[in-house]
Amino acid sequence: MRKTKLYMDTVVDINVVTTKSKVATEAKINRAFEAFQKVEQACSRFNTESELMKASQYVGKPVKISPFLFEPLTFALEIAQLTNGLFDPTVGKIMEENGFNRQYLTGNFINSCSAETAHYLDIELDPKNLTMLVKKPLLIDLGAVAKGFAIDLAANELKEFEGFIVNAGGDLYAGGVNQKGEPWKIGIQHPYLKEKVIETIEVSDAAVCTSGSYERRNAMQPDVHHIVNPQTKFSPDEWVSSTVIAPFAMMADGFSTVSFLMAREKAKSFLEDLSLEGLLITPELELVKVGGI
């Protein structure tokens, strides 16, 4: 059974292999889609009514937040600490200044005039009370982890099936086996030829997420894309695509962005140290494989 819906500014496609009844399968798929809806309502920076945007207005005051926001924000801050700020969820203001203040598919506009350029240390989380405190007006962007988090929640709803894929705009989790009882074959998009695949990999019970400079660029400045180094405020050009395979989609999602921000040897050693697999592609289309992929 296969169903498709639009969430989180992307097309979410769920494909299930099962011998269970249509009614039972459909109910589980609908619960999987609900995960995307809940994460979007919690984490979107393009909706002034989202939990993230509302909670960010209380500068200097702890605000109770739901696990749908607390968990991805916690992971984003952990990555920020791990990378000494190379990855930083407070990059939202810089992204606005670079022209990325509209949703990619819906065109919804956001302009956080009061936000200041910030640092991940300007956010404090209290895991005991599930509260968030921001120390200054800032704009948090969880685009590098929230979609992966939603994929993981959806995959958890579908884990009882023989096989399934949760695919959110090319970022996915592949559970179990396909209709032939084999691992899923996943195509990695060609950075310059949208309808073509540059490499194919086989996975089972793993996530595959890609960060690329080819999808979202500033129309007025072609060298500026939606992945930005918060320390330099510029878009890196070492890679055109960075794919990471990990046990969970939130990991693959976040670390694909981190590796994209890094130079060649640093990106390779970073993924190897985390025991992750990766496929990094240079502007000249050289494929750099990491971790035995």
C-alpha positions, 0 to 999 in steps of 0.5 A: 500500500502506498500513500502520499501527502504534503508536510514540512514543505515536502512530499511525504511518500509512505510505501508499505509491504504487508500481508495485513488487512487494508484497514489495519495498514491504512490506520498505521499509515495515517498515524505515521502521517500524523507524526509529520503533522505534529512535528511540523506544528511544533518545529516550523519557522515559517508558521508564526503559530508554531510552538517553536515560534511562539516559545521563542518570543519569551526572551529570558523566561523558561517556557514549557515545550512539547517533546515534539520540539524538545527532542529535535532541538536537544539533538541540534544543540548536541550537534552544535556542541560536538562541532563547536558551532559549525552546525548551529540551529540559531542560523535562522536569521542568517538564512533570512538575510541570505534570502531563504525566508519563504517555504520552498513549495508553499511560498509562505513568507516569514520575516523575523525583524526582531531576531538577532544573529545568535549562537547556540549557547543562547539557548538553554534546555531543561530536560527535567522540566522540558523547558526552553529558555532563549537569552536574546531575540533569535530565529531557530531553524531546525530544518536539518533535524526536524524532518529526520525526527518526523521520519523516525516517528513515522517509521516507529508506527510502521515497524510491525510491517514486513517492509516499508519506506518513509520518504520525505523529499528524498530523505528516508527510512527503509525498514525490513525488505521490499516485495521481493524479500530483498534489501531496499535499493535506494537511488542517490539523485544526480546533483545536476540531472534531476531525473537521473540517479548517480549511484544506487545503494542497498539498505535495510532498517536504516536511514538515508538522508542527503544535503545538497546545494542543487535544490534551493538557491538564491535566485539573485545570487546563484552562489548562495544556497540554503546550507550556510556556515554560521561562522562565515555566513557563506554557503560552502562549495566543497561538495554539491551533495552529501549523503549519510546512512545511519540507524536513525533519520534524525542522525542521518539528516543532521550529520549530512548537513554537518559533513556538507559544511566540512572540507574533504578530509575532515568530513571523511574522518568525522563520519568515520569517527561516528561509525557512519557511512556516507557518499560525498560528491564534489562539484566535478562529480567525484564520488567520495565513499566513506565507511565502507559504503 
